[in-house]
Amino acid sequence: MAAFRLAVAQHADAVELDAKLTRDGHIVVMHDNTVDRTTNGHGAVRKMDWPALQALRVRGQNVSETEGIPLLETVLQVIAPEVPVNIELTNYAAPWDDLPERVADLIVQLNVSHRVWVSSFNPIALLRFRGRLPQVPVGFLVNPRRLWLYALFRHRVAHSLIEPHRALVTPERIRRWHGQGKRVVVFTVNDAEEMARLFAWGVDGIFTDLPQTAQAVREAFWAESMEQARHFA
């Protein structure tokens, strides 16, 4: 929760998080498949029950000793009123669990369908989510090593956003994706020069760990664009 609160304080346009199911069916926010790297515990998230996960403490910079693993429900209740939330369905280690349906039901329960969008590298998860809650926007995450997966499913999974790895992005591809009616949001970009290049190419957004840097680069790009427009007017 400290990271999400910091994102809001730094005026991020939105926040992105990874959702996973516990063994007893709770939806938690955790990036890794295991808790080993980021907490004082050990084990795979999907093989642990919520009470055991709840007892763990999160390690990291500027994190208090009381910081724990949050439930997706908690994050949405606290953060969605402040900024939109991109929920990545990360059931990659258990691709046939019911995470897509449970996330869809939670969104309805909390009445936040207008404040979220859902993305995944797993097209089956996206299909199942859309079957449950078609009104929520879907983003198709695309990895350079699995570009074939997007080619195979891009016409089968209705999606309004394409979220490619930065290595895949070229001006030609951006024009093509825009021509197909997709918004293009690139992950993960932390270099200011690369941010400026992507904004100049016309991307709709970027995922970054440095929202303040991205905002400064974007504002500089907008200011330069307006100056050029005045010059040629």
N, C-alpha and C positions, 0 to 999 in steps of 0.2 A: 504493500500500500504506500510505502514511503516514496517509491519511484513514481507511482501514478500521481500522488499529491505534488511531487516536484514538477512533473510534466505540466500539470494545471497551473502551478505557480509560475512556470516559465512561459506560459501562454502558448503551449502546443496547440495546434489546430485539432488534434485528435490523439488518442493513444491506441497502441496495439498490444495485444496480449495473447498468450497461448493457453488454451483450455484443454484439460485432460480429465478423464474419469478415474475416481478411486475404485477400489475393489467393491466397496459398498454403495457405489452409485452417486457419490457427490462430485460436483464439477469444481475442480480447483484450478487456480492459475499458477502454472509452472512451465518454464521453458523446456528443461531437460526431461528425458524419460525417467531419470532417477533423481533422488534428492541429494545425492552425494556431494555435488560441487557447490551447491548454494545454501545448504543447511548443515546443521550439526548431526544429521542422521544419515542413514544408508538404506538403499532399497529402491525398487521400481515403484513409481507412483501408482500404476495400475494394480499392483499387488499389495497395496497398503490400504487400510481402512482410514476414514476421516479422523477418528479420535487419535490415532497414532501420528498422522500428519499434522494435526492441530497442535500436538505437543512439541513439535520441532521449532527451532529458532532459525531465522534466516540470517545468513552472513552477508556482509557487504559494507560499502562505504556509507557513512551517515545513516546507518540503520541501528535503531535502539535494540537493546537486549530483549525487548518484549515483542519484537516484530516476528510475526508468524506467516505461514503460507495462507493466502486469502482464498476464500471461496469466490467463484465468479459472481455469485449473487451479491456479495458484499461490494465487490469492485463496481458492479453496475449500479448499485444503489447509491454509492458515494460519488462515482466519477461521471457516469452518463449524464446527470443533470448539468455538469460543468462543460464537458467536451464529448464529442462522439467517440465511440469505442469500436475498434476493429477486433473482432474475435476470431482468432485462427483456430480451426479445429485440428488439433495435433494428435489425433488418435492413430498415429502412424505405426506404433508398436502393437496396436490392437484395432486394426482397420474395420472390423465388423462389430465393434461395440456400439451401443446406442447413444454415443455422444451427440451426433447431429440432432437427433430427436429431443434429447434432454435439453440441449442448448435452446432449440426452438421453443420448447415449452416454457423454459425459464424467461425468455424474452417476452413471451405473451403474458406470463404471470406478472412480470414487473412493468408491463406496458411501456417498453423501451424500444419498440420496433422502429420508431422514427429516429432513434439515437445510435443505432448500431449498424454495422455490416459484418458479414461473415466471409472468411476466406480459408483456403486450404490448398495444399499441393495434391490432396487426395480427391479426385473427381467424384468418386463414389460417395464420399462424405458430403460433397456439395450437392449432388443429386438428391440424396436423402434429406438434407436440410431443406432444399427448395420444395421437395414433396410435402414437407410439414408446414413450411412458412414461406410461401413464394413471394410475399410482398417485401421481404427484407433483401437489400442488395447483396450480391455475391461477388467476391473477387477470386479469380483463378490465379494462384501463385504458380510461377513458372521458373524452374531451375534449369540452368544450361545443360546439365547432364540428363535431364528428362524432358527435353523440348518435344520429343516424340509423343509424350503423354498429353501435352496440350494439343498437339496436332490431331491426336486421335479423338479427344473428347471435347474440343472447343465448340463443335456444333451440337453436341449432346447436352452440355451443361450450360443453361442460360445464365450468363454472367454479364454484369454491367462494367466491371473493372477487370483489367488484366494487371497483375502485380509481378513483373519480371525482375529477375536478378539484374543488377546494373550491367553485368557483362553482356547481356543480351540486347541492350538498348542502343539503337542507332536512329538517326533522323528518319530514315526510310521506314523502319518498323513503326516508329511513333505515328507517322502519317498513315500507314496502313491500318494500324489499330484504331486510330481516330476515325478513319474512313469506315470502319466496321461498327462505329458507335460506342467504342470502349473508352473509358477513362484509364489513363496509364499512371500507375503509382509504383515507383521503383524502390527496390530494397537492396542493401542497406547502405546509405550514402552518408559518410562522415567527413569527407574532404570538401573544403569550400570551393576549390576550383572545379571539381566534378559537379557539385551542386549547381554552380553558375552555368556550366555547360548544359546540364539537363534542363534547367529552366529555359535557356535559350532555344533548346530543341523543342520545347513545348510540352514537357510532361505535365501532368495534372497534379502530381504530388510526389513526395519521397518519404520513405521510412528513414529515420535517422535517430542516433543516440544523442544528437546535439541540436535540439530545437532552436535554441537561441542563435546559434551559428546559421542555421538554415533560414531563420527569419531575417537576419541581417543580410544574407546573400540575396534572398528574394526581394527585399525592399530595395537593395541597390540595383538589382536587375530591373525592377519596375521603374525606378527613377530614371535609369539610363534609357529605357524604352520610351518613356514619356518625353524625355529630352530629344531623342531622335525623331519622335513623331512631330514635335513642335518645329524641329529644324526642317523637316521635309514638307510641312504643311504649306 
